[in-house]
Amino acid sequence: MNDIDSRIRAVLAKHGRLSENANSLDVNDDLQQVGMTSHASVNVMLGLEGEFDIEFPDYMLSRSVFSSIASISAALNQLLA
């Protein structure tokens, strides 16, 4: 697990309202299948913006970007590049 994934998991644990432990999830698990609601995904987005000192552009504000740890990581890698 890399540093970005660890930080994503910490934000998910705090804001995602998941039914499973964020650290036990596979990077490709569907976050909505483990309990993340639309409201929780907004809180996760805000938590990630604070954690990584970034702002998600409008084109990234979609369900697919916040569907898994892998998709969140890919979006963050783009923004942090």
C-alpha positions in Angstrom: 0.0 0.0 0.0 1.5 3.3 -1.0 1.3 6.6 0.9 -1.6 8.0 -1.3 -3.7 4.9 -0.8 -3.0 5.0 3.0 -4.1 8.7 3.2 -7.2 7.9 1.0 -8.1 5.0 3.4 -7.8 7.4 6.4 -10.2 9.9 4.8 -12.6 7.1 3.9 -12.5 5.8 7.5 -13.3 9.2 8.9 -15.9 10.4 6.3 -17.1 7.5 4.2 -19.5 5.8 6.6 -18.4 2.5 5.3 -19.8 -0.8 6.6 -16.3 -2.3 6.3 -12.9 -1.2 7.6 -11.3 1.0 5.0 -8.0 -0.7 5.5 -9.4 -4.1 4.6 -10.8 -3.0 1.2 -9.3 -4.0 -2.1 -8.4 -0.9 -4.1 -11.0 -1.9 -6.7 -13.9 -2.5 -4.3 -17.0 -0.5 -5.1 -17.3 2.0 -2.3 -21.1 2.4 -2.7 -21.4 -1.4 -2.2 -19.7 -1.0 1.2 -22.0 1.8 2.3 -20.7 5.1 1.0 -23.7 7.3 0.2 -23.8 10.3 -2.1 -23.7 12.6 1.0 -20.8 10.7 2.4 -18.9 11.0 -0.9 -19.2 14.8 -0.7 -17.6 14.6 2.8 -14.9 12.3 1.4 -14.2 14.7 -1.4 -13.9 17.6 1.1 -11.7 15.5 3.3 -9.4 14.6 0.4 -9.2 18.2 -0.6 -8.0 19.1 2.9 -5.7 16.1 3.2 -4.0 16.7 -0.1 -4.4 20.5 -0.4 -6.0 20.2 -3.8 -9.4 21.1 -5.3 -11.3 18.7 -7.5 -12.2 20.4 -10.8 -15.8 20.2 -11.9 -15.1 17.5 -14.5 -13.9 15.2 -11.8 -17.0 15.6 -9.6 -18.7 12.4 -10.7 -19.7 9.1 -9.1 -17.0 7.2 -11.1 -14.1 9.2 -9.7 -15.2 8.3 -6.1 -16.3 4.8 -6.9 -13.1 3.0 -5.6 -9.8 3.7 -3.9 -8.1 3.0 -7.3 -10.3 5.6 -9.1 -9.7 8.2 -6.3 -6.0 7.5 -6.4 -5.9 7.9 -10.2 -7.7 11.3 -9.9 -5.3 12.5 -7.2 -2.3 11.4 -9.1 -3.5 13.6 -12.0 -4.0 16.5 -9.7 -0.8 16.1 -7.9 1.4 15.7 -11.0 
